[in-house]
Amino acid sequence: MSRKMLAQKAGVSVYRLVQYERDLRMPDERTLIALADALGVQPHFLLRESMVNDVRVLHICRITQDE
């Protein structure tokens, strides 16, 4: 699914979707659920965890293919 298609299904802009993928923003709960629904997965599937300066941080995984 392209970024454009996913953004339309989830009700966000392509620009915002790219921000999520690049860890520049985190989606709010409603947007995360909309993205998961559009992709047919559970919301936790879209998140990954890492440690930054000994703090656990959640990131959204890359969820689309390049157009």
C-alpha positions as CSV (number, residue, x, y, z in Angstrom):
1,M,0.0,0.0,0.0
2,S,1.4,3.4,-0.9
3,R,1.8,6.2,1.6
4,K,-0.9,8.2,-0.2
5,M,-3.4,5.3,0.1
6,L,-2.7,4.6,3.7
7,A,-2.9,8.3,4.6
8,Q,-6.3,8.6,3.0
9,K,-7.6,5.4,4.7
10,A,-6.3,6.6,8.1
11,G,-7.4,10.2,7.7
12,V,-4.0,11.8,7.9
13,S,-1.8,13.7,5.5
14,V,1.1,12.0,3.7
15,Y,3.4,14.5,5.3
16,R,2.2,13.5,8.8
17,L,2.6,9.8,7.9
18,V,6.2,10.4,6.9
19,Q,6.8,12.2,10.2
20,Y,5.6,9.1,12.1
21,E,7.8,6.8,10.1
22,R,10.9,9.0,10.7
23,D,10.3,9.4,14.4
24,L,9.6,13.1,14.1
25,R,6.2,12.7,15.7
26,M,4.1,10.0,17.4
27,P,0.5,9.4,16.4
28,D,-2.1,9.9,19.0
29,E,-4.1,6.9,20.1
30,R,-6.9,7.5,17.7
31,T,-4.6,7.9,14.7
32,L,-2.6,4.8,15.7
33,I,-5.8,2.8,15.8
34,A,-6.8,4.2,12.4
35,L,-3.5,3.3,10.9
36,A,-3.7,-0.2,12.3
37,D,-7.3,-0.6,11.0
38,A,-6.2,0.6,7.6
39,L,-3.4,-2.0,7.6
40,G,-5.5,-4.8,9.1
41,V,-3.1,-5.2,12.1
42,Q,-3.3,-4.7,15.9
43,P,-1.9,-1.2,17.0
44,H,1.0,-2.7,19.0
45,F,2.2,-4.3,15.8
46,L,3.1,-0.8,14.5
47,L,5.3,0.1,17.5
48,R,8.8,-0.8,18.3
49,E,10.8,-0.2,21.4
50,S,14.3,1.1,21.9
51,M,16.4,2.6,24.6
52,V,17.6,6.2,24.4
53,N,19.8,7.4,27.2
54,D,18.5,4.6,29.5
55,V,14.9,5.5,28.8
56,R,12.5,3.2,27.0
57,V,11.1,4.9,23.9
58,L,8.3,3.7,21.6
59,H,8.7,4.4,17.9
60,I,6.3,3.7,15.0
61,C,7.7,1.2,12.5
62,R,8.1,2.0,8.9
63,I,4.6,1.0,7.6
64,T,4.6,1.8,3.9
65,Q,6.5,1.1,0.8
66,D,8.2,3.9,-1.1
67,E,6.0,5.2,-3.8
